Amino acid sequence: MISETMYTLGSKRSCIRDLFEYGLQQAAIVGKENVYDYSLGNPSIPAPAEVNGAIAAILQDTDSLAVHGYTPAGGAMSARQALADDLNRRFGTAIRPQNLFLTCGAAPALISVIRALAVEGAEIMGIAPYFPEYVPFVESNGARFVEVPADTDSFQIRLDELEKRITPHTQAVIVNSPNNPSGVVYTRETLERLAEILTRKGAEMGHPIYLIADEPYRELVYGGAEVPFIPTIYPNTVVCYSYSKSLSLPGERIGYVCVPDDAADSEALYAAVAGAARSLGHVCAPSLMQLVVARCASVRPDLEAYDRNRTVLYEALTSYGYQCAKPTGAFYMFVKAPGGSAAAFSDKAKEKNLLVVPGGDFGCPEFFRLSTCVAPDMIQRSLPVFRELIGQF
Ligand code: PLP
């Protein structure tokens, strides 16, 4: 017999993948230049030169057995030390290598933390719009995913709605800022008010409510927007980080979980994260990449291309009448669908080979997502299609 749950997860294709594959098929028929594919969040700027330099230097200088061998389950201490040093320099924290568990990107980081907290009857909250994978990450561990409805004006957090949904079973709230799909960065004020609620409700419930900060886009911000380091605002925060977007390394699978000492029961929580990773076989993240990110700990991406795409698209679309919160981070825009149904808009756009992701799986069926990590000339070619479409609704 085969697990029905796993079968369904594995055989149901994501809408994003469907659109992407449709785009490839259409490109073969109508020509690549006539397909406007805004579906995938695959970085469109190359990894910084320092990354390739580090790979070459490591392969040249380091003993091959050490480069390609197993490391401790949570990663090489030297790599964890380098990453902790960088965090401490930037955020004035006192993170130790023992607080970090290196992972194959943010996805295994998240699922390990969720699994570590998935006690009997656990509820884990996600704030719409959210990364759709949170739902299977939570539910496949036997916990209940509780959705906080979106603030569709500013895409900050509807704190009143969040507070109403806290029960004695609430174990954690997942926050993702800069946000996929809205591109919005939660302000310090939003996070401070959230911290106040979680502190008060945690005391009332008699157990900590953790924040799980999903931060693959932490370094991707524009116009000087501040991305507060959430553990400095709310101590019961566990950070899930990834180099997939910040160093354009999504295929290399490297990131980490950080359980700071100030988090409640931090040693036990770290051990449970390690146990969850072990139970899933997610131990010993790629060893070459551990060495690479250690050497590149202070390297930041050049965001000019993403920033330009964001500005061009935002200005053009709003001038045609589309409504959208101006993104200040990540590489997405979340646009209100003319006519009210993003699924209907996406289908209509698809007929013109314009591929936009309807927001239902993000918890906002009236919005569609554009990944703005695309070629600038594709944006220019797609603008007349956006203009024509809004006229049809
Ligand atoms: N969280 C969010 C919000 C994402 O957008 C993604 C990837 O797109 C992930 C987590 C997973 O990232 P990774 O590739 O590091 O597993």
Residues whose N, C-alpha, C, O or C-beta is under 5 A from the ligand:
A	BS01	PLP	G41 C104 G105 A106 A107 F131 N176 N180 D214 P216 S242 S244 P250
